[in-house]
């Protein structure tokens, strides 16, 4: 990897986390950075555990349902919807699934013009000719619920993030690699995967993270990479983080490397390609 670019990657990581500390912890007035891109556009936290929906999940799902065998299903519902208000309307359905009732609740929110899904995720019906609410409940979540005994047993016996990822990503209609990875990242902080053996060696690099790796290595941005290579390169960055990051920042895992690579790619795209638009972070 090219050292100046690696240095810039970690500078981005440090500055983004400093924004969080100044705004959420120290409660300082704006502006929280002199970086014009970070001032104008919204970027996710370095640590996913600090994001709003994840904080809600930790309090309302992971903590409250920590001993429930279907905790994993509640997290699947959450990440498909990614909107706490909708989750609260669903109530106990997230661990006692009834698709008819769920569709009724989602359609009621639609009728009342209430938000159902978080727009941060690009959800589609995969070409299926059904409304999104019905597709979510009947075609995506119900098949998981019908396999709840097997999936629960498989997770109890799973020792790795990658193994759990394959469990969700393979063979479940509508459960993309992206959603599977989100659920597995949640499960990493539950009894199912808190002792995962590969939290420092494996992460699922999505398209944005791969573009980030391509930038750091000087490859063509559109270069395709296999999982073995992306993991090797992210492991290198994880090792280098000990040299670049201050002691005041919490330790990283591979998830933080993968996640920040994606955000760094967005940052660089804004910097170099004015046609690439991001959500404005007004008044930072």
VOPAGU-2260 file (C-alpha; in pm, 1 decimal, decimal comma):
REM VOPAGU-2260
SITE   aa  ch    i         X         Y         Z
SITE  UNK   A    0       0,0       0,0       0,0
SITE  UNK   A    1     107,5     358,6     -58,8
SITE  UNK   A    2     215,3     509,5     273,7
SITE  UNK   A    3      93,0     868,2     206,5
SITE  UNK   A    4    -252,4     733,2     121,0
SITE  UNK   A    5    -259,4     506,5     425,1
SITE  UNK   A    6    -166,2     809,0     635,2
SITE  UNK   A    7    -455,5    1003,9     481,4
SITE  UNK   A    8    -692,8     714,9     553,6
SITE  UNK   A    9    -607,8     719,9     923,3
SITE  UNK   A   10    -618,2    1099,7     933,1
SITE  UNK   A   11    -975,2    1076,6     804,9
SITE  UNK   A   12   -1057,5     819,0    1071,6
SITE  UNK   A   13    -913,0    1032,4    1351,2
SITE  UNK   A   14   -1086,6    1350,2    1236,5
SITE  UNK   A   15   -1425,0    1178,3    1199,8
SITE  UNK   A   16   -1398,9    1035,7    1551,9
SITE  UNK   A   17   -1293,1    1374,2    1687,2
SITE  UNK   A   18   -1613,6    1520,5    1544,6
SITE  UNK   A   19   -1808,9    1264,4    1742,5
SITE  UNK   A   20   -1619,8    1345,0    2063,0
SITE  UNK   A   21   -1664,4    1720,8    2024,3
SITE  UNK   A   22   -2032,9    1702,5    1933,7
SITE  UNK   A   23   -2166,9    1414,9    2145,4
SITE  UNK   A   24   -1929,3    1387,1    2441,0
SITE  UNK   A   25   -1788,1    1732,8    2501,6
SITE  UNK   A   26   -2103,3    1905,7    2371,8
SITE  UNK   A   27   -1897,6    2178,4    2208,6
SITE  UNK   A   28   -2058,4    2433,1    1976,0
SITE  UNK   A   29   -2013,5    2406,6    1598,8
SITE  UNK   A   30   -1798,8    2391,1    1397,6
SITE  UNK   A   31   -1636,8    2066,2    1509,8
SITE  UNK   A   32   -1379,3    2048,2    1230,0
SITE  UNK   A   33   -1197,1    2266,6     982,1
SITE  UNK   A   34   -1227,1    2000,0     711,6
SITE  UNK   A   35   -1474,9    2146,7     463,1
SITE  UNK   A   36   -1598,8    1811,2     335,4
SITE  UNK   A   37   -1658,5    1674,9     684,8
SITE  UNK   A   38   -1830,2    2001,2     774,5
SITE  UNK   A   39   -2067,6    1990,1     480,7
SITE  UNK   A   40   -2146,6    1620,6     436,8
SITE  UNK   A   41   -2264,4    1343,3     663,4
SITE  UNK   A   42   -2039,1    1044,3     732,3
SITE  UNK   A   43   -2101,8     750,5     963,5
SITE  UNK   A   44   -1911,7     715,6    1289,6
SITE  UNK   A   45   -1588,5     520,0    1285,1
SITE  UNK   A   46   -1737,2     286,7    1545,5
SITE  UNK   A   47   -2071,3     143,5    1437,0
SITE  UNK   A   48   -2166,4      99,2    1802,1
SITE  UNK   A   49   -2198,1     479,0    1822,3
SITE  UNK   A   50   -2456,8     508,3    1544,6
SITE  UNK   A   51   -2812,1     603,5    1645,3
SITE  UNK   A   52   -2994,1     288,2    1530,4
SITE  UNK   A   53   -2727,4      63,1    1679,7
SITE  UNK   A   54   -2752,2     242,6    2014,5
SITE  UNK   A   55   -3129,9     188,2    2004,9
SITE  UNK   A   56   -3072,5    -175,8    1919,3
SITE  UNK   A   57   -2828,3    -223,6    2206,7
SITE  UNK   A   58   -3077,7     -84,4    2459,7
SITE  UNK   A   59   -3403,3    -223,3    2323,2
SITE  UNK   A   60   -3304,8    -551,1    2159,7
SITE  UNK   A   61   -2961,4    -679,5    2256,3
SITE  UNK   A   62   -2996,7    -595,5    2626,3
SITE  UNK   A   63   -3367,5    -666,1    2674,1
SITE  UNK   A   64   -3370,4    -985,4    2468,5
SITE  UNK   A   65   -3022,4   -1111,5    2550,8
SITE  UNK   A   66   -3149,5   -1448,9    2678,6
SITE  UNK   A   67   -3419,1   -1496,9    2413,7
SITE  UNK   A   68   -3333,9   -1771,7    2161,2
SITE  UNK   A   69   -3480,2   -1559,3    1880,4
SITE  UNK   A   70   -3275,7   -1249,1    1952,7
SITE  UNK   A   71   -3111,6   -1303,3    1614,8
SITE  UNK   A   72   -3450,4   -1282,2    1437,9
SITE  UNK   A   73   -3531,7    -952,5    1608,8
SITE  UNK   A   74   -3202,3    -820,2    1472,7
SITE  UNK   A   75   -3295,1    -943,0    1123,9
SITE  UNK   A   76   -3622,1    -749,2    1145,8
SITE  UNK   A   77   -3436,3    -443,2    1270,3
SITE  UNK   A   78   -3178,6    -438,8     993,6
SITE  UNK   A   79   -3437,6    -498,4     722,0
SITE  UNK   A   80   -3639,6    -199,8     848,3
SITE  UNK   A   81   -3360,9      -4,3    1021,0
SITE  UNK   A   82   -3614,2     230,1    1178,1
SITE  UNK   A   83   -3675,9     217,4    1558,2
SITE  UNK   A   84   -4027,3     369,9    1544,5
SITE  UNK   A   85   -4146,1      87,8    1321,6
SITE  UNK   A   86   -3980,7    -167,5    1548,5
SITE  UNK   A   87   -4166,5     -23,8    1847,7
SITE  UNK   A   88   -4497,8     -55,1    1663,5
SITE  UNK   A   89   -4421,1    -420,1    1586,0
SITE  UNK   A   90   -4364,1    -487,0    1956,1
SITE  UNK   A   91   -4339,9    -855,4    2049,5
SITE  UNK   A   92   -4385,5    -963,3    1687,4
SITE  UNK   A   93   -4007,7    -934,4    1648,3
SITE  UNK   A   94   -3968,9   -1250,4    1859,7
SITE  UNK   A   95   -4315,6   -1399,6    1805,1
SITE  UNK   A   96   -4357,0   -1346,2    1433,8
SITE  UNK   A   97   -4694,4   -1318,8    1264,4
SITE  UNK   A   98   -4652,2   -1189,1     907,2
SITE  UNK   A   99   -5019,0   -1096,0     863,5
SITE  UNK   A  100   -5013,2    -874,2    1171,1
SITE  UNK   A  101   -4675,8    -732,0    1070,2
SITE  UNK   A  102   -4803,0    -636,3     723,8
SITE  UNK   A  103   -5108,3    -474,8     883,5
SITE  UNK   A  104   -4885,0    -261,7    1107,7
SITE  UNK   A  105   -4650,9    -159,3     824,7
SITE  UNK   A  106   -4940,9     -73,7     595,7
SITE  UNK   A  107   -5102,0     128,0     874,3
SITE  UNK   A  108   -4784,9     333,9     903,5
SITE  UNK   A  109   -4787,0     376,6     526,5
SITE  UNK   A  110   -5149,7     491,1     536,9
SITE  UNK   A  111   -5064,3     743,2     809,3
SITE  UNK   A  112   -4765,1     861,8     604,6
SITE  UNK   A  113   -4529,7     753,0     882,9
SITE  UNK   A  114   -4176,5     648,8     797,9
SITE  UNK   A  115   -4130,9     270,7     780,1
SITE  UNK   A  116   -3778,3     213,1     653,4
SITE  UNK   A  117   -3455,2     403,2     703,7
SITE  UNK   A  118   -3357,0     550,7     368,5
SITE  UNK   A  119   -2989,5     484,5     443,4
SITE  UNK   A  120   -3041,6     133,5     306,1
SITE  UNK   A  121   -3135,7      80,3     -56,5
SITE  UNK   A  122   -3399,6    -194,1     -30,0
SITE  UNK   A  123   -3570,3    -343,2    -332,3
SITE  UNK   A  124   -3810,1    -631,6    -396,3
SITE  UNK   A  125   -3550,2    -797,3    -617,9
SITE  UNK   A  126   -3777,2    -782,0    -916,8
SITE  UNK   A  127   -4064,2    -953,7    -733,0
SITE  UNK   A  128   -4401,3    -799,2    -827,2
SITE  UNK   A  129   -4519,8    -734,4    -472,1
SITE  UNK   A  130   -4537,5    -422,4    -252,6
SITE  UNK   A  131   -4233,2    -368,2     -33,2
SITE  UNK   A  132   -4415,6    -427,6     297,0
SITE  UNK   A  133   -4557,0    -761,2     183,2
SITE  UNK   A  134   -4223,0    -860,2      33,7
SITE  UNK   A  135   -4042,2    -776,6     357,7
SITE  UNK   A  136   -4280,1    -972,0     578,3
SITE  UNK   A  137   -4376,8   -1269,9     362,4
SITE  UNK   A  138   -4080,5   -1328,9     131,5
SITE  UNK   A  139   -3783,1   -1220,5     341,9
SITE  UNK   A  140   -3854,9   -1245,0     713,9
SITE  UNK   A  141   -4106,8   -1531,0     725,8
SITE  UNK   A  142   -3871,8   -1786,1     561,1
SITE  UNK   A  143   -3614,3   -1702,8     829,8
SITE  UNK   A  144   -3875,4   -1746,7    1103,2
SITE  UNK   A  145   -3984,5   -2081,2     959,2
SITE  UNK   A  146   -3624,2   -2199,4     994,0
SITE  UNK   A  147   -3584,2   -2050,6    1341,9
SITE  UNK   A  148   -3504,9   -2376,7    1520,4
SITE  UNK   A  149   -3228,1   -2470,9    1278,4
SITE  UNK   A  150   -3083,2   -2119,6    1256,3
SITE  UNK   A  151   -3079,6   -2084,8    1635,0
SITE  UNK   A  152   -2902,2   -2418,5    1670,6
SITE  UNK   A  153   -2653,3   -2331,3    1396,3
SITE  UNK   A  154   -2573,0   -1998,1    1562,8
SITE  UNK   A  155   -2523,8   -2160,3    1902,9
SITE  UNK   A  156   -2262,5   -2384,2    1744,6
SITE  UNK   A  157   -2104,8   -2111,9    1529,9
SITE  UNK   A  158   -1761,4   -1985,7    1633,5
SITE  UNK   A  159   -1687,3   -1730,2    1362,1
SITE  UNK   A  160   -1833,5   -1416,8    1207,1
SITE  UNK   A  161   -1768,9   -1556,3     861,4
SITE  UNK   A  162   -1958,4   -1874,9     941,9
SITE  UNK   A  163   -2257,7   -1679,2    1068,1
SITE  UNK   A  164   -2240,2   -1452,1     764,5
SITE  UNK   A  165   -2258,8   -1750,7     531,0
SITE  UNK   A  166   -2551,3   -1883,8     730,8
SITE  UNK   A  167   -2757,6   -1572,7     654,2
SITE  UNK   A  168   -2617,7   -1472,4     315,7
SITE  UNK   A  169   -2653,5   -1808,6     145,9
SITE  UNK   A  170   -2996,9   -1919,4      37,5
SITE  UNK   A  171   -3220,1   -1657,8     200,3
SITE  UNK   A  172   -3421,1   -1457,9     -54,3
SITE  UNK   A  173   -3379,7   -1084,8     -12,2
SITE  UNK   A  174   -3110,7   -1117,6     251,2
SITE  UNK   A  175   -2819,2    -966,4      66,9
SITE  UNK   A  176   -2456,2    -984,5     172,2
SITE  UNK   A  177   -2499,1    -631,2     302,8
SITE  UNK   A  178   -2791,2    -715,8     533,1
SITE  UNK   A  179   -2633,0   -1042,1     643,0
SITE  UNK   A  180   -2318,6    -854,5     741,8
SITE  UNK   A  181   -2520,5    -596,1     935,8
SITE  UNK   A  182   -2694,4    -869,9    1136,3
SITE  UNK   A  183   -2370,2   -1056,0    1201,5
SITE  UNK   A  184   -2208,4    -733,7    1321,7
SITE  UNK   A  185   -2495,9    -695,3    1568,6
SITE  UNK   A  186   -2461,9   -1057,8    1678,5
SITE  UNK   A  187   -2092,2    -997,1    1744,5
SITE  UNK   A  188   -2209,0    -810,6    2057,4
SITE  UNK   A  189   -2440,1   -1086,7    2183,0
SITE  UNK   A  190   -2382,7   -1426,4    2344,1
SITE  UNK   A  191   -2403,8   -1586,1    1999,5
SITE  UNK   A  192   -2082,0   -1437,6    1860,6
SITE  UNK   A  193   -1911,8   -1241,2    2138,8
SITE  UNK   A  194   -1629,9   -1496,9    2134,2
SITE  UNK   A  195   -1596,2   -1507,8    1755,1
SITE  UNK   A  196   -1247,8   -1623,2    1662,4
SITE  UNK   A  197   -1214,6   -1404,6    1352,9
SITE  UNK   A  198   -1312,9   -1055,5    1470,1
SITE  UNK   A  199    -953,5    -941,9    1402,1
SITE  UNK   A  200    -906,9   -1134,0    1078,3
SITE  UNK   A  201   -1233,2   -1126,9     880,6
SITE  UNK   A  202   -1477,0    -869,2     746,7
SITE  UNK   A  203   -1706,2    -867,7     446,1
SITE  UNK   A  204   -1572,7    -596,4     217,5
SITE  UNK   A  205   -1857,9    -438,3      25,5
SITE  UNK   A  206   -1818,4    -237,4    -296,1
SITE  UNK   A  207   -1730,1      84,4    -111,1
SITE  UNK   A  208   -1464,3     -83,0     102,1
SITE  UNK   A  209   -1313,0    -246,2    -205,5
SITE  UNK   A  210   -1294,6      92,1    -376,9
SITE  UNK   A  211   -1126,0     223,8     -62,3
SITE  UNK   A  212    -865,7     -52,8     -76,2
SITE  UNK   A  213    -808,8      14,4    -444,6
SITE  UNK   A  214    -741,4     379,7    -365,7
SITE  UNK   A  215    -486,8     294,6     -97,1
SITE  UNK   A  216    -298,9      54,3    -322,1
SITE  UNK   A  217    -308,7     267,6    -635,7
SITE  UNK   A  218    -508,9      10,9    -827,4
SITE  UNK   A  219    -781,8     102,7   -1071,0
SITE  UNK   A  220   -1083,0     204,3    -863,0
SITE  UNK   A  221   -1307,1     -51,8   -1033,9
SITE  UNK   A  222   -1070,2    -345,7    -973,5
SITE  UNK   A  223   -1246,4    -658,8    -846,4
SITE  UNK   A  224   -1102,2    -829,2    -539,5
SITE  UNK   A  225   -1168,0   -1165,8    -380,2
SITE  UNK   A  226   -1240,8   -1206,1     -10,8
SITE  UNK   A  227    -902,2   -1359,4      65,4
SITE  UNK   A  228    -723,7   -1052,0     -68,8
SITE  UNK   A  229    -954,6    -796,0      90,2
SITE  UNK   A  230    -915,5    -961,7     429,5
SITE  UNK   A  231    -537,4    -971,7     394,4
SITE  UNK   A  232    -522,7    -601,4     307,8
SITE  UNK   A  233    -764,8    -504,8     585,3
SITE  UNK   A  234    -557,5    -706,5     832,5
SITE  UNK   A  235    -257,3    -500,1     727,8
SITE  UNK   A  236    -448,2    -177,7     795,3
SITE  UNK   A  237    -565,2    -309,9    1131,0
SITE  UNK   A  238    -202,6    -371,9    1224,3
SITE  UNK   A  239     -97,0     -28,1    1102,2
SITE  UNK   A  240    -372,7     136,7    1306,5
SITE  UNK   A  241    -163,7      83,1    1620,3
SITE  UNK   A  242     101,4     313,1    1473,1
SITE  UNK   A  243    -131,9     584,3    1347,2
SITE  UNK   A  244    -416,2     611,7    1597,3
SITE  UNK   A  245    -386,4     786,0    1935,4
SITE  UNK   A  246    -416,8     580,5    2252,2
SITE  UNK   A  247    -736,0     768,5    2334,9
SITE  UNK   A  248    -925,1     594,3    2054,2
SITE  UNK   A  249   -1081,4     255,9    2139,1
SITE  UNK   A  250    -923,3     -51,1    1981,3
SITE  UNK   A  251   -1036,9    -137,3    1631,4
SITE  UNK   A  252   -1164,5    -462,6    1491,4
SITE  UNK   A  253   -1187,5    -557,7    1126,2
SITE  UNK   A  254   -1540,4    -416,7    1110,4
SITE  UNK   A  255   -1411,9     -64,9    1180,9
SITE  UNK   A  256   -1149,3     -98,4     908,1
SITE  UNK   A  257   -1403,7    -219,2     650,4
SITE  UNK   A  258   -1658,0      41,0     755,6
SITE  UNK   A  259   -1411,3     330,8     741,5
SITE  UNK   A  260   -1276,6     221,4     403,8
SITE  UNK   A  261   -1627,3     268,4     266,1
SITE  UNK   A  262   -1664,2     612,4     426,5
SITE  UNK   A  263   -1313,6     711,5     312,5
SITE  UNK   A  264   -1405,4     618,0     -43,6
SITE  UNK   A  265   -1710,3     847,2     -19,3
SITE  UNK   A  266   -1488,7    1124,5     113,4
SITE  UNK   A  267   -1244,3    1086,2    -175,2
SITE  UNK   A  268   -1526,0    1071,6    -429,8
SITE  UNK   A  269   -1663,8    1401,2    -306,4
SITE  UNK   A  270   -1314,4    1546,5    -316,7
SITE  UNK   A  271   -1239,4    1435,2    -671,6
SITE  UNK   A  272   -1578,7    1387,9    -838,0
SITE  UNK   A  273   -1817,3    1679,3    -796,0
SITE  UNK   A  274   -2101,1    1479,2    -949,3
SITE  UNK   A  275   -2102,4    1245,1    -650,2
SITE  UNK   A  276   -2351,3    1384,3    -401,1
SITE  UNK   A  277   -2377,9    1299,9     -32,2
SITE  UNK   A  278   -2628,4    1396,0     237,4
SITE  UNK   A  279   -2550,1    1743,7     356,9
SITE  UNK   A  280   -2453,5    1773,0     722,6
SITE  UNK   A  281   -2590,9    2123,2     757,1
SITE  UNK   A  282   -2419,5    2361,3     994,1
SITE  UNK   A  283   -2138,5    2139,4    1117,6
